Amino acid sequence: MTDRDQPAGPDEPVGPVVRDRRRLDPETGQVRDPSPPPSTSTPAGAGVDGVGEGDQDAALAAARTEAAERLDDLRRLQAEYVNYRRRVERDREVVRESAVASALGELLGVLDDIGRAREHGDLTGAFRSVGEALEAATSKLGLVRFGEPGDVFDPTVHEALMHEYSDEVTEPTCTQVLMPGYRFGDRLIRAARVAVAEPTEALPNPAEADNSARGDTDD
């Protein structure tokens, strides 16, 4: 007699056992709750993937330190780039100013001819139009003419070609402008060539001059 032919015990069901695994309840039509997944427990003190909490804190601190260092590097590179751009712009402006100043310097002779022609009344007709257009163009580029009779003599911007003494001045004064001066921005293109008068009281004392002459003779 096989196990199938043996009589069932008093606590065992008689006949085949049917397990209802349908997801929908045939009586209510509702979806049955799935069986709960097997529980998994994480050992105390362990983090994700079994990594300890202490190890996670250390890794996080290291990541933050590295991020701060990278941020400092980025800020330093940005500051260096800004300084580089400023240097390039400054050097470019210096080169441009040098080129313009050099070109304007080559035109000073032509401007002198135009000025002399104006003084003699020869700046007429087409020559006048061309001369005035050239003066306007150089002025637009930043060329500034200076030097007028009555200006206080300044050796840094004036070149004295003639010298005299006068009772009409109280300090060294430009009495005549032989050639005007020109500047471009902070650059002196050409000093004004002038005649200078000093106050009469600046004349040397004749007695002192004679004594000085005698001293030279005795030596």
CORBELQUI-V449372 format. One record per backbone hydrogen bond with DSSP energy under -1.0 kcal/mol. NH is the residue of the N-H (numbers start at 1). CO is the residue of the C=O. If there is no record, write none. Layout:
BEGIN
NH:CO
NH:CO
END
This chain:
BEGIN
25:30
29:25
32:23
46:43
47:51
50:47
51:48
53:45
56:52
57:53
58:54
59:55
60:56
61:57
62:58
63:59
64:60
65:61
66:62
67:63
68:64
69:65
70:66
71:67
72:68
73:69
74:70
75:71
76:72
77:73
78:74
79:75
80:76
81:77
82:78
83:79
84:80
85:81
86:82
87:83
88:84
89:85
90:86
91:87
92:88
93:89
94:90
95:91
96:92
97:93
98:94
99:95
100:96
101:97
102:98
103:99
104:100
105:101
106:102
107:104
111:107
112:108
113:109
114:110
115:111
116:112
117:113
118:114
119:115
120:116
121:118
122:117
124:122
129:125
130:126
131:127
132:128
133:129
134:130
135:131
136:132
137:133
138:134
139:135
140:136
141:137
143:138
144:183
146:181
150:174
151:148
153:172
157:154
158:154
159:192
161:194
162:194
164:196
166:198
173:197
174:151
175:195
176:195
178:193
179:193
181:146
182:190
183:144
184:187
187:184
189:182
190:182
192:157
193:179
194:159
195:176
196:162
197:173
198:164
200:166
202:199
203:200
209:205
210:206
211:207
212:208
213:209
214:210
215:211
216:212
217:213
218:214
219:215
END
